Amino acid sequence: MPNPKHRTSKQRRNKRRTHYKATPSQLATCSNCGATVQYHRVCPECGHYRGKLAIEKEVTA
């Protein structure tokens, strides 16, 4: 395996990393309760996913 002959400078290393941009995850609204939900996730409020009940949520009263 070839090894690097010269050390990579901090400037060159940091230039290589500039193309990455952290973006917040996309949010949607639940069709059942209207809560804000991440895409492709079960709603944490009501437990529905794509219009169907995915998990039973316990009622705390």
LOGU-163222 format. One record per atom (N, C-alpha, C): residue number from 1; x, y, z. Coordinates in steps of 0.001 Angstrom, whole numbers. Layout:
BEGIN
<balum NUM, <X, Y, Z>>
...
This chain:
BEGIN
<balum 1, <843, -1184, 0>>
<balum 1, <0, 0, 0>>
<balum 1, <888, 1248, 0>>
<balum 2, <598, 2192, -864>>
<balum 2, <1384, 3422, -868>>
<balum 2, <1045, 4283, 345>>
<balum 3, <2045, 4919, 874>>
<balum 3, <1881, 5808, 2014>>
<balum 3, <2121, 7242, 1576>>
<balum 4, <1508, 8207, 2258>>
<balum 4, <1736, 9597, 1886>>
<balum 4, <3187, 9996, 2144>>
<balum 5, <3762, 10731, 1191>>
<balum 5, <5147, 11157, 1328>>
<balum 5, <5260, 12489, 2067>>
<balum 6, <4184, 13273, 2039>>
<balum 6, <4215, 14577, 2692>>
<balum 6, <2993, 14716, 3590>>
<balum 7, <3171, 15502, 4617>>
<balum 7, <2074, 15752, 5544>>
<balum 7, <1038, 16671, 4892>>
<balum 8, <-244, 16383, 5111>>
<balum 8, <-1312, 17239, 4595>>
<balum 8, <-1464, 18428, 5526>>
<balum 9, <-1355, 19625, 4969>>
<balum 9, <-1429, 20828, 5794>>
<balum 9, <-2849, 21032, 6317>>
<balum 10, <-2967, 21827, 7349>>
<balum 10, <-4289, 22116, 7933>>
<balum 10, <-5184, 22825, 6919>>
<balum 11, <-4592, 23729, 6146>>
<balum 11, <-5377, 24479, 5159>>
<balum 11, <-5920, 23551, 4069>>
<balum 12, <-5088, 22651, 3572>>
<balum 12, <-5532, 21726, 2535>>
<balum 12, <-6596, 20778, 3084>>
<balum 13, <-6407, 20301, 4302>>
<balum 13, <-7382, 19406, 4925>>
<balum 13, <-8718, 20117, 5114>>
<balum 14, <-8685, 21350, 5587>>
<balum 14, <-9920, 22088, 5838>>
<balum 14, <-10631, 22485, 4548>>
<balum 15, <-9891, 22737, 3478>>
<balum 15, <-10515, 23036, 2195>>
<balum 15, <-11307, 21842, 1683>>
<balum 16, <-10792, 20667, 1938>>
<balum 16, <-11463, 19454, 1488>>
<balum 16, <-12778, 19252, 2233>>
<balum 17, <-12877, 19774, 3419>>
<balum 17, <-14074, 19576, 4243>>
<balum 17, <-15128, 20666, 4071>>
<balum 18, <-14893, 21668, 3230>>
<balum 18, <-15819, 22796, 3145>>
<balum 18, <-17094, 22469, 2387>>
<balum 19, <-17139, 21401, 1606>>
<balum 19, <-18305, 21123, 770>>
<balum 19, <-19462, 20543, 1559>>
<balum 20, <-19202, 20043, 2757>>
<balum 20, <-20256, 19454, 3569>>
<balum 20, <-21038, 20552, 4262>>
<balum 21, <-22354, 20512, 4119>>
<balum 21, <-23213, 21482, 4792>>
<balum 21, <-24256, 20713, 5583>>
<balum 22, <-24241, 20894, 6880>>
<balum 22, <-25220, 20234, 7725>>
<balum 22, <-26567, 20922, 7545>>
<balum 23, <-27585, 20163, 7168>>
<balum 23, <-28913, 20729, 6978>>
<balum 23, <-29865, 20073, 7961>>
<balum 24, <-30803, 20815, 8497>>
<balum 24, <-31769, 20198, 9418>>
<balum 24, <-32661, 19215, 8669>>
<balum 25, <-33134, 18223, 9389>>
<balum 25, <-33985, 17218, 8766>>
<balum 25, <-35324, 17841, 8353>>
<balum 26, <-35914, 17304, 7305>>
<balum 26, <-37166, 17833, 6792>>
<balum 26, <-38316, 17428, 7706>>
<balum 27, <-39246, 18329, 7900>>
<balum 27, <-40380, 18078, 8780>>
<balum 27, <-41677, 18129, 7985>>
<balum 28, <-42625, 17316, 8394>>
<balum 28, <-43947, 17283, 7777>>
<balum 28, <-44979, 17376, 8901>>
<balum 29, <-46243, 17479, 8532>>
<balum 29, <-47303, 17495, 9536>>
<balum 29, <-48033, 16159, 9493>>
<balum 30, <-48396, 15671, 10649>>
<balum 30, <-49124, 14409, 10758>>
<balum 30, <-50523, 14593, 10175>>
<balum 31, <-50939, 13655, 9343>>
<balum 31, <-52255, 13763, 8716>>
<balum 31, <-53378, 13466, 9701>>
<balum 32, <-53039, 12809, 10817>>
<balum 32, <-54063, 12449, 11803>>
<balum 32, <-54259, 13548, 12848>>
<balum 33, <-53155, 14015, 13469>>
<balum 33, <-53296, 14973, 14570>>
<balum 33, <-52721, 16350, 14263>>
<balum 34, <-51945, 16475, 13178>>
<balum 34, <-51395, 17771, 12803>>
<balum 34, <-50090, 18126, 13495>>
<balum 35, <-49493, 17206, 14233>>
<balum 35, <-48229, 17467, 14905>>
<balum 35, <-47083, 17460, 13894>>
<balum 36, <-45973, 18088, 14258>>
<balum 36, <-44796, 18104, 13400>>
<balum 36, <-44041, 16793, 13547>>
<balum 37, <-43750, 16147, 12400>>
<balum 37, <-43136, 14820, 12393>>
<balum 37, <-42034, 14797, 11351>>
<balum 38, <-40947, 14055, 11614>>
<balum 38, <-39936, 13836, 10589>>
<balum 38, <-40501, 12900, 9527>>
<balum 39, <-40022, 13055, 8277>>
<balum 39, <-40462, 12180, 7203>>
<balum 39, <-40097, 10733, 7501>>
<balum 40, <-40939, 9802, 7099>>
<balum 40, <-40729, 8361, 7231>>
<balum 40, <-40589, 7929, 8688>>
<balum 41, <-41276, 8616, 9602>>
<balum 41, <-41242, 8262, 11011>>
<balum 41, <-42672, 8185, 11528>>
<balum 42, <-42882, 7394, 12558>>
<balum 42, <-44184, 7310, 13222>>
<balum 42, <-44380, 8586, 14029>>
<balum 43, <-45583, 9100, 14039>>
<balum 43, <-45894, 10318, 14793>>
<balum 43, <-45724, 10036, 16289>>
<balum 44, <-44913, 10825, 16989>>
<balum 44, <-44726, 10583, 18418>>
<balum 44, <-45948, 10954, 19253>>
<balum 45, <-46836, 11775, 18711>>
<balum 45, <-48011, 12209, 19468>>
<balum 45, <-49140, 11174, 19435>>
<balum 46, <-49480, 10697, 18224>>
<balum 46, <-50645, 9820, 18112>>
<balum 46, <-50300, 8393, 17692>>
<balum 47, <-49083, 8154, 17180>>
<balum 47, <-48673, 6801, 16816>>
<balum 47, <-49116, 6368, 15429>>
<balum 48, <-49553, 7295, 14581>>
<balum 48, <-49981, 6953, 13229>>
<balum 48, <-48830, 7113, 12245>>
<balum 49, <-48850, 6299, 11181>>
<balum 49, <-47890, 6405, 10088>>
<balum 49, <-48621, 6126, 8789>>
<balum 50, <-48583, 7069, 7876>>
<balum 50, <-49246, 6986, 6566>>
<balum 50, <-50733, 6667, 6705>>
<balum 51, <-51393, 7299, 7667>>
<balum 51, <-52834, 7161, 7824>>
<balum 51, <-53285, 5938, 8592>>
<balum 52, <-52344, 5114, 9063>>
<balum 52, <-52710, 3908, 9810>>
<balum 52, <-52061, 3939, 11179>>
<balum 53, <-52707, 3292, 12138>>
<balum 53, <-52174, 3216, 13484>>
<balum 53, <-50993, 2259, 13498>>
<balum 54, <-49819, 2752, 13836>>
<balum 54, <-48613, 1932, 13820>>
<balum 54, <-48270, 1417, 15217>>
<balum 55, <-48385, 2294, 16213>>
<balum 55, <-48105, 1882, 17588>>
<balum 55, <-49202, 2425, 18490>>
<balum 56, <-49518, 1664, 19510>>
<balum 56, <-50522, 2100, 20487>>
<balum 56, <-49875, 3061, 21473>>
<balum 57, <-50486, 4209, 21666>>
<balum 57, <-49994, 5179, 22630>>
<balum 57, <-50837, 5051, 23896>>
<balum 58, <-50158, 5049, 25050>>
<balum 58, <-50877, 4954, 26324>>
<balum 58, <-51480, 6309, 26650>>
<balum 59, <-52714, 6296, 27137>>
<balum 59, <-53396, 7524, 27522>>
<balum 59, <-53074, 7785, 28986>>
<balum 60, <-52443, 8950, 29261>>
<balum 60, <-52120, 9320, 30634>>
<balum 60, <-53136, 10341, 31099>>
<balum 61, <-53849, 9991, 32164>>
<balum 61, <-54858, 10903, 32679>>
<balum 61, <-54777, 10997, 34178>>
